[in-house]
Structure formats: structure tokens, C-alpha cells
Amino acid sequence: MPPGISHSFATTAFRFPHSIVPPALLLRKKKGNNTECEFRTEVGGFPALRLCQNWWNAQDVVQEYSVDEIVLGMASQIAEAEDNIVVEDLRDFIFGPMHFTRLDVVSTSIMRARDNGIPPYNELRKTFSLPPRNFETINPTFTSNHPEVIANLSALYNNNIDILDAYVGGMLESNGDGPGELFTEIIRDQFLRLRDSDRFWFENKLNGIFTDEEIQYVFNITLRDIISQTTSISPSEIQENVFFWQEGDPCPQPFQVNTTGLESCVPFMRFDHFTGNEVAFIFTCIVLATVPIGI
């Protein structure tokens, strides 16, 4: 069993969580002696930390607000729905190189899959023993609610389902309750291979690394335990299952974060080094032309 990361996982299913990323992060202060929950209401003049404006400012954010405030805020904040929608912070304003560049994570994901030779949507479904689909049956519920989107998608691919990008089809399969059929199978295959091909996997009793008691101890560890042991956050400040927030858990979010009232994303910009410096450029060229190259 090959232990590596498959191309289909790395370039398609692994990108599905982009749909749950919010446009900004809430920051929650530690309770200390105060029993009330307190979220920061002004982060650089706005109610939340806008992602598109802080891709390259991680250390500045941590130094100003601390890891604890970020983790506490994320524990309270409800993510975006698991669907085919990606916020503009990742669409038009994802980071590129540090200077002057903005990228689109969706178009980049499509191009990455093509560069890696990922087969079209239906061919990849066939690889995982899934039946083929047409544009209308990729997600019947979505098609019923948004027929114009499916019509536009079909037109974009010349009404040929056989050339539909696997990433696009896989994203469309979700109804907001997790990945659809294709991505589910890809993720299952990847996780099974990572586990079963790893001779050091903690459940493997044949390698003699862990005792039964130690294996059970590993099973009992939660992310909440890890957070409380590696930060100054106390267990009482976060819910038992930090991946979900439910009624009765500590500190509900004050509002569902969307782009309303947030700092605007700065678009792609570049410097024009020529405008206003025409004379200097001309003299520079003249000087370079008159300097002898050699003897």
C-alpha cells in the first residue's frame, strides 16, 4: 500500500475546506478574574481581523493580540458552510509572493489539478467506483435551487461533462453538510493509506512501541487538552469539542462574521517606475551607451 499523498487528494479534496474559511477572525479576550465573555470590538478599527489584509502579518497579529485570543475567538466563531462558496478573501485576495501580488485560490486549485494531470470529474469518479453524473445530477438539490448556475457552468464547458474539472465537480457535490461523494471517497482512501501503511502508527501493536494503556491514553486526548496544556487557556474557557459550538458551551459568538462592516480588501497593486521619471531614464540610457564595455 503506497503511503504517499495522492495527487487526487492533494489537488482536489484537500482544497475542499477552503469553503469553510470565514472572511475574518473574531478575537476573544481571556476571562481572567472576569466571568463574562469579552470579544474585541475594535481590531484595527473594525470588529474582526480581516484575513485578506493580514496574510503576511501573522507575527504582528500574534504580538499585538496573542495566540490565546486568536484560539479563543476561533473556538467561539462558527465557520462558513461546507458548500461550493468561497469567500472573496480567498477568491480574489489570497496571498501570492509578498510584494504586489494577489491570487485566486479557486482558479489556482483548478490549474494545480490540471498541472498534476488529474483526470476530469467523471473519470475520477470512475476511479473510485462511483457512477458518472451529468451537469444536472452532480447535485440535484443545488440544481433545483440554482438552475442558472448549472446552466452557466455547462455553457462554460461547452455542454460537455466529460471535460469538467474534478475540483469544480467535487465542490458542487456538497449540500452544506460535508464533502460530497467524490471528495469523501478520496479523503477516506488517503486517510486509510496514511494509517495502514505507517508501521509507526500508534495503534499498530506489532511494532511494540505503545502498550494498550498508552494507546488508550492517546485515544482519550482531545484538542481541548492540547490547547489547555500548550497555552494559558483554561479548560473552562473552551468547549469540550472545540470543532463544534453548541448551546450551553462557553462564550457564543456575538455575530456571524461576514464582510459587512469589515475592512475592505486592498486590490492587486504595482509600482510604475517609469511615469514621472522619463528624463532620468533617457539620461541613464545615454550614459550606459557611452560607457566603454572593455579595452
N, C-alpha and C positions, 0 to 999 in steps of 0.2 A: 504494500500500500504506500503510494508516494506521500511523503509528509509535507511537501511544499504547499505554498499558497497557489491555488489555481488561478488562471487568467480570468475565468468567468467570475470568480469571487472578487478578485482584486479590482476588476474594471467595471463590474455591474452591480452585483448585490451589495458589496461593501460600501457603495455610494448611496444606498437607499436612506440611511439615517440623515442625509442632508435635508430630507423633507421635514424632520422634526426640530431642526435648529431654529430658535427664535431670532428676531432681529436685534434683540438687546438682552442684557442680563440685569436682573434685579440684584441689589446688594443689601444684605441684611446684617445689621449690627449684632454683636454678641450681647446676650442679656445682661451678664454681669450680675449685679445686685438687683437689677430691674427685672420684674417678672413679665413685663409686657414685651411683645414683639415690636421691633423697630426697624423699618426699612429706610434706607436712604431715599429721601425725596428729591435730592438735588445731586446729580452726578455730572459735574461739569456744566451745570445749568439745566440739566434735563433729568427726568425721573428714572432713567435706567441707562446703563452703559451700552452705547450703540456699537455693535460689532464692526461694522464697515469702517468706523473711524479709529479702531484700536487694534487692527491686525498686527501691527508692528510695535505696539506699545505695551506688551504684556508685563514687562518688568516695571514700567511706570505705574501701571494699574495696581500691581501687587504691592508695590512700595507705598502707594497712597492709601489703599483701602484694605490690604492684607488678603491672604489666601482664605482665611476663615470667613470673611464677609462674602467672598465670591461663592464658596461652597455652601454656606447657609442660604444665600439667595437662590442658588440653583436647586437646593433641596425643597424650597417652597414653590418655585416657579413651575408652572405647567408648560410643557413643551408644545410645539406645533403639532398638528395632527399628522399621523402617518399616512400620507397620501402622495399625490403627484405634484403638489405645490411646493416650491422652494422660494424662500424669502429673497427680496432684492439684494440683501447684503451678501448673499452667496451667488445670486444670478449675475448682476452687473457690477458688483463691487467686491468680489473676492480678491484676496491679495495675489499679486504677482511678485516680480522682483521688488526690492524695497523702494526703488525710485520710479515714479512716473507711470506705473502700470496698474491697470485694473483688469481682472479676468472674469469670465462667466463659468461657474463651476459645472453647470449643466452641459454647456457646449464643450467644455474641456473633458467632461466624463464621456461624452459621445465620441469625441475624437480619440481619447485614450483607448477606448474599446476597439475602435477601428484600427488604430495603430498596433494593437495587440492581436489582431486577427480574430476577434470574437465573431462567431457566425451570426447571421440575422436572428431575429426573435424566434420565429417558428423552428428554425434549425436547432437553436439552443434548447428550446422546449423539448424537441425530439430527443436530444442527448440525455435529458433527464426523464425520459419515458412519459412525457406529458403530451396530450393531444394538441394538434395545431389549432390556431384561432384565426378568425378574420378580424377586421377592424372593429366591427360591431360587437364581437363576443370576447374581446380582450377583457372587458369589464362591463357586463350588461347593465349594471346599476348606474355606472358613470355615463354610459352611452345614453341611457334613458333620460338622465338628468341634464346632460350636456351634449346633445347630438351635434351641435355646431362645432364643438372642439374635435370630435371624432371625424367629422366631415373635413375640417381643415387639415387634420393630421393625414387623412387618407389622400387628400389632394397634394400635400407636401411630398408624399412618397409615390406620387403618380398612380394612386389607387392600387398599389402593388404591395400586399402584406409581406411578400417574400423578401423584401429589402428593408423592412422595418428594423431599426436598430434595437438590439436586445435590451439595452439600458432604457430606452424610451418605452418599449412594451412592458418591461418589468415594472417600471414606475407606475404605469397606468393601471396595473392589476390591483393595486391596493385600494381598499374601501375605507381606510382610516383606522383599521384595526390590526395593523401589522403588515409585513410584506405579503405579496400575493404568491400564487403557486410557484412561479419560476424562481423568484428570489428565495423563497422558503426552501426549496429543494437544493439550491446552490449553497445556501448557508448551512443546511443540515449536512450535506456532503463534506463541506470544508471542515466543520467542527468535528465530525466523526473521524476524519482522517488525521486532524491535528491530535486528537486524543489517542486513537488506536495505533498510530504509527510512532508514538513517542514512548520509548522504553522507560523514560524517567517520569511518566505521568504518575501523579500521586496515588491513583487507585490501582496501579499495577503492583500487585503483591509479589510477583515473581522476581522483581529486582531487589527485594529485601530492604528497600530504603525506609519505608514507613511501616510502623506497626498498625494493627487495627484501631487502636486507640488514637493514634496520631492522624490516621485517615479520617476518623470521625470528627476529630478536632478541626481539621481543615474544612470539612463539610459544614461545621457549625459557625465558621467565621462569616460575618456579613460585611458589606461595605460600610455599614454604620460603625462596626467595630474598628475597621481600619481607619476611618475618619477620626474617631474619638481618640485613637491611640497615636495618631501622627499629627494631630493639630491640637489646638487648645479648646476645641468644640466639645462640650459635654454631651453625653448620650441623650439627656433630657431636651436638648435643643433641636434635635432632628428626629424624624420618624424612624420606626424600626426598619421599614423597607424604603430606602432613600430613592428608589427608582419610581415610586408612586407616592402621590399625596392623596390622602383620603380624609373624609370628615373625622374630626377628633384628633388628627395629627397636629403637631405644633406649628404655629405661625403660617396661616394660609396667605397666599399671595394677595396683595392689596388690589391688583387689577391684572387682567390678562394682557400681556405685553404684545403690542402691535406697533406699527410705525407711527401711529397718531401721537403727536406731541414729542417725538424723538428728534434728535439732531439729524439733519439731512446728510446723506452720504455725499462726500466730495467726489465729483466725477474724475475720470482719467484726465490728467493734465500733462503738458510737456513745456519745456522752455524753448523759446525761439531765440537762438543766439545770434541770428543774422539781422533781424529787424532792429534798426537804430544803430547798427554797427557797420553799415555798408562801407563807409570811408576807411575805417580801420581794417576791414577785410581786404580792401583793394590795396592799401599800402603794405599790408602783410604779404600779399601775393607778389607785389613788385619787389619787395626786399628779398623774399625767398628766391625769386627768379634771378636776381643779380648776385647772389652769394655763390662763389665758386664751389663746386662739389669736390673737386680734388685738384691736385697739382699735375 
